[in-house]
Amino acid sequence: MASYARTSEDFRQRDGHGVRHQLRINERIAHEYGCRVVAVYTDNGCTASKPGVARPGFDRLLGDLTRGHEADGQALDGVVCVADDRLYRRPEDLARFFAALTSRPGRVYVDQRGVRDPYSQEGLLEAVRSLEAAVTETRVRSQRVSNWHWARAVEGVPHSGPRPFGWLGDRITLHPEESTLAEQAINDRIGGKAVRAIAREWCDAGVTGTRGSRPNAQTVTQIMTAPRVCGYRANRGALLLMPETGQPVLGQWEPIVTPDRWKAVCATFSPGSLYLHRGSGTPRLTGQRASPRHLGSGFLRCGATRSDGTPCRGALCAQKGRSRKSPYVYTCGSCAHCSISGPLADEALERILFSEAPPGLRLPESVRRRWQSGEAGLDEKRRNIASIITCCVVRPGVKGNHAWDYSRVEPLWRLPDHSPSTAAIG
């Protein structure tokens, strides 16, 4: 029998004590019901509520259940776990687990309530009821945490986490050197100086961030445009306003500049600026998402197969590459088992667009001329791609094979009656 344990967090002791305790309880439960544990699977500090979070232990468990045995050849006749929500908190994981568990006959599922038959309708209904309870608990807990953060924010309490640049460890008192640098950077930016130039000056002067990293253009922008520099409080990526007056909530810390200076420096960045693509607590004043920088962003899907035999189909995201030939690569953010050179993938997209499109979806010759002459911009090119394909599935490459294979990128064509008109795509 396989024993599975999972904890959502292990940030205090960081010693895995939570999963160890669960595994001991699993041993006791298995002994009580005449079972023997032959394999152990754990995920320490892994949430099961959020999509896209890798759980190696859970994936290995499903793979071994599907094969029928663990790595040493021991047969797996079932699974023991302290509670259902350790295994699954999302419908997708429930379906994957039951498919793997029931892939062989005669298996059982054991928890503190006893032995369950996963093949019966009652066993499946009980699992669904457990899932509904777990989803409800997750929502209630999330709302409780959200309300707690909102209440602290309304009182002007500083953000938790790492010390913000410009303040001392108490997050209230200004850091004499860093606050002066931040104020000067704001004045320089309002005066027309480039952010990259400011970042270079900081690097040349030996300035480091609060975590010891060298400042770059984006981090300098985050420091200058964060609402905290003028004393405003933000929550969940938006300025926090008092419900009674509609005025911004003031924090308990000392401000670096006045609100007018903060608004002035934020106004120096154009809508959709990548520098303003920031995390929570630093809202983007434009209200617009940063536009994609690469041709294939949003169109490429992972063609790798998960350990349980199901296709991944996660989105491939552009990341910085390590070579001149591939200054950027598209990598799967879900399984990380599939990546492809960015320039070669974009070249494959162009080939698909003009050489492989079926007759009903072929673009006019004028579109090809604009594309190849350089007249078409990135947005226009992406509209052209979206007009004939829904996405492209990228098969994983073969390790050690350096030859480029265009067939790795397989398009999923749009229906002819759903493609935009020629006028709409430029």
N, C-alpha and C positions, 0 to 999 in steps of 0.2 A: 504494500500500500504506500502511496505517496503522501508525504506530510508537507503542507504548505503554510507559510507564515508571512505576514506583511505588516509593516508599520508605515504610517503616513509621514511621520517626522522623527528625526533623531538628531536634533540640533543642540541638545543640551549636553548629554554625556558622550554622544557619538561612539558608543561602544556596542551597538546592536543588541542591547539587553532586551528590548521589546520582542524581537523575533525569537530570541533564545527562550524567553518565557512562554511564548506561544507554542514553540516546538515541544517544550516539556509537557504542556497541557495536551498537545496532540498525542504524544506518547501515552499519556495516562488514558485518554479517550480510546485510543486504539486497543490498549490492553483490556479495558473494561468490556469491549465488544468483541474480543477474541481475534483481533487483527494484529498484524506485524508491520511496522514501518521499515521499508527497504530503501527509500530514497527521500531526500530532503530538498525542498525548494524554498528559497527566501527572496524577498524584496524589501530591503531596509531603507526607510525614508522615501518611499514611492507612493504617491497618491494614486488612487484608482478612480477618482471622480472626474479628472480632467482628460479630455481627448489628447492624443499625441504624446502622452508620457510613456516612456519606455519602461517596461517591467521585464527584465531579462529572466528572472526566476519563473514568472508566470508563463512567459513564452516557451521556456524550456520544458515546463510541466506539460503544456499542451502538446508540444512536439513529441515528448516521450509517451504520453497517453495515446496519441495517434499511431505511433510505431508499435505500441504494446509493451514496451520495456524501457528501462532506464539505461544509462551508458554502459553499465557492467553486465547488462543482459538480464537483470532481475525483472520478472514480469510484474506489471502494475495492475492490481485487481480493484483499485479504487483510490479515493482521495479522502484524507482526514484533515479537517481545518476547524479552528475554534468557532468560526462564524462565517456565514455566507459573504458578509460585506468585506471580509479579508480577500476573497477571491474576486468579487465583481461588485461594482457600483454603477455600471453602465450597461444598457441592454446589449450592446455589441459584445462585451466581454462575457455576459451570461450565455449568449448564443454560441460563442467560440468555445467556452468551457464545456457546455453540455454536448456539443458536437464531438469534441475530443474524448470526453468521458464515456460516451455511449458508442464510440466507434468500434468497440469490442464488446461482446456479450458478457453478462454475468458480473458486471462491476457494481460497486456500491459507493455511496457518499456518506461519510460519517462526521457528525459534529457533536456538540455537547447535548443535543436533544435526542440523539440516537442514530440509527441506521436508516438511510433513505434509499428508495429504489428510483434511480434517475430515469428509468425507462417507462415508468408508469405516468399516467396523467396527473395523479395526485402529487408525485414527486416534482413534476415540472411546475404545477400550480404553486406548490410551496416555495419553489425557487423564485417564481415571479413575484409572489407576495413579499419575500425577503428583499427583492430588488426594489419594489415600490417603497418599502420602509426605508431602505438605504438612501434612495433618491430624495425622499421627504426629509430625512435627517440631514442630508447634505445641504438642501435648500434652507432649512431652518438655521443650521449652523452658519451658512454663508450670510444670511440676512442678519444674524446676531452679530457677527464680526463686522459687517458693513456698518451697522448702527453704532457699534462701539467706536469705530474709527471716525464716523461722522460726528459723534458727540464730542470726541477729543478735538477734532478739527475746529468745530464751532467755538470751543473755548480758546482757540489759538495755540494749542499745545504743538510744539515742533514735531516734525516727522521723526519717526523712529528710523533705525538703520544706521548706515555709516554717517559720520560727521560731515555735514555739508561744507563745501569749500567757502571760506570767508568767516567761519565762526569757530569758536573754541569747542571743546568737548561737551560743554553744557548745552550747545546748540542755541544759546541765547546771546552770549557775549561775543562781540566781534573779535576776530583774529586780527591783530594789528597789521601784519604784513599782507595776508591774503585778502582782507577786505579792501585794502588800498589798491592792490592789483586789480581786483574785480571792478572797483569804481573807475580806475583809469582805463580799463578795457572798455567799459560802457561809454565813457566820454570819447575814446578814440573811435569806437565803432560809429557813434552818432556823427562824429566828424568826418566819416568816410573811409576809415582804415579797413582793410580787408581782414576777415577773421583769421585767415591762414597766417597773415603777417603777425597778428597778435599772438597766435599760438607759437610761432617760431621764436618770437621775442621771449616768451615765457620759458621755452625749452632752452634757449641760449643762456638765460639767467639761472637755470637749474631748478625752476619751479616744478613741483610734482603735485599730483592730486592727493586727496586724502587717503587713497589706497596705495600711493607710491608710484602710480603710473605717470608717464609723460603726457602732458596735455596736447590734444589735437584740436582741429577746428570745431568739431562737433561738441566736444566737452567744454570748450571755452564758450560756445554759444549757449549751451545748457546753463552754465554758470551765470551768464549775463541776462538771459531771458527768463530764468526761474522767478516766479512771483515772490519768492521769499526775499529777493534782494531789495524790494521796496516795502517789505513787511506784510504782504498779502499772504493769506493761507489758501492752499489748494487742496482738493480732495478728489481722488479717483480721476485725475487728469483734467480737472476743471476748476476754475476759480470758485471759491466758496463764498456765497452771498448770504447775508443775514436774512432770514425769512420775513422779519418784520419791516425792514427798511430797504432791502435790496442792495445794500452797500457791501463792498468786499469785507470779509472777516479779516481783522488784523491779528497777526501772530504776536506771541509774547516775546519775540526776539528783537534785537536792535537791527534796524534796516541799514542797508549800505547806501542806497540812493532814494530819491523821492519817487512816488508813483508816476509823475510826469516823465522823469528820466527813463524809468523802466518801460513805459509805453513807447517812448521815442526810440529806444534801442530795438524793441520788438518790431516796430514799424519799418526798420531797415531791412528786414527779411521779406522776400517776396512770397506770395501764396504758394503752398506746396513745396517750400524749401526743404531739402533733405536735412539741413542742419536743425530744422525745427521738428524733426521726427523724434519726439522725446517720450520718455516713460511717464508713469503716473506722478502727479505732483507738479508737473511743469506743462500746463496746457498749451496746445498750439492755437494761437489767436486766430489763425486763418479759418479753422474749422474744416480744412480740406486734408485729404490723405495725400501723402507724397506719391507722385506718379512713378511707375516702374522705370528703371534705368536700363533694363536689358530686354531684348526682343522676346525671349522665351519665357519670361516671368509670367506665371499664371497659366501657361499652356501645357507645361510638361508634368507628367504623372509618373510615379515610380512603377516599374514593371517587375520588381523583385517579388519573391514568394516568401511569405512568413513561415515560421517554423511549424505552424499548424496546417500548412498547405494552402492557405488563403492568399489572394493577391494583396499587396500593400496598397497601391494606388494613392500614396501620399503625394503631396505637392513637392516638386523640386524647386528649391529656392536658390537664388544666386548668392554665391559667397566669393570672397577674394581668393584667387588662385596663387600658386607658388612658382609659376614659370612664365616666361614671356609669351610662349605659345598659348597658354591658358591663363590670362590675367584674372579670369573669373571662371567659376565652375558652378554647375547646377547640381545640388545635392539634396537627397530626400531628407526632409525634416522629421519623418515619422520613424523609419527603420534604419536610416543611415547606411543602407546596404547598396545604394545605387547613386552613382554620380557620373557626370559627363562633362567634358570640356565645353565651356560656354560658347566660344567662337565656333567650334565644330557643330554644336547643337543648333546655333542660329543659322549656320550654313545649311544644315539639314532642313530646317524650317523653310528657308528660301527655295531649296530644291523641291520640297513637297508642294509648295505654293504654286510654282510655275512649271514643274515637269511631271508631277505625279497626280495632279488633281483630276478627277473624273470629268467627262465632258460637261455634265450639268453644272459643275462648280468652277469651271475655268474662268480666270479673270481676264479682262480685256488686255490687249497688247499695250494700251496706253498706261495701264497700271504697271506693267513690267518695265516700260521705259522710264517712268518716274522713279521706280524703285532702284534700278541699276544705274541711273544717272546721278543719284544722290539727291534728287529734288524732294523725294518723299521723306518726311521726318519719322521719328520713332513712333509717335502716336498713330500716324497714318498707316505705317507698316503693320502695327498691331491690329488696327481695324481690318486691314486686308486679311490677316491671318484668321481673325475671329469670324470673318464672313464665310469661310469655307471649312473650318475644323472646329470641333468642340474642345479637343485637347490632343496631345500626343503621348503615347505610352512609351517610356524609355526602358529598354531591357538592360539589365546590368552587364557591364563589360566582363571580358574574360581576363583574369589576372595573368600578366606576362605577355599578353597579345597587344602589341603597339599599333597594329594596323587599324585604320579607321573604317568602320562599317556603318554605312548610311542606314542599313535596315534596322539598326538598334532603335531608331525613332519611328514609331508606327502611328500614323494619324488616325483619328476617329472623325470621319467626315460628317459635315452637317447635311441634313436633308436639303435637296435643291430648293424646295419651296420655302425654306427658312433662311436662305442667304440674303443679305442686304442687297439692295439695288446697286448698280454700278455708280450712280451719282453719289450714293451715301458713303462709298469707300474711296472716293477721290480719284 
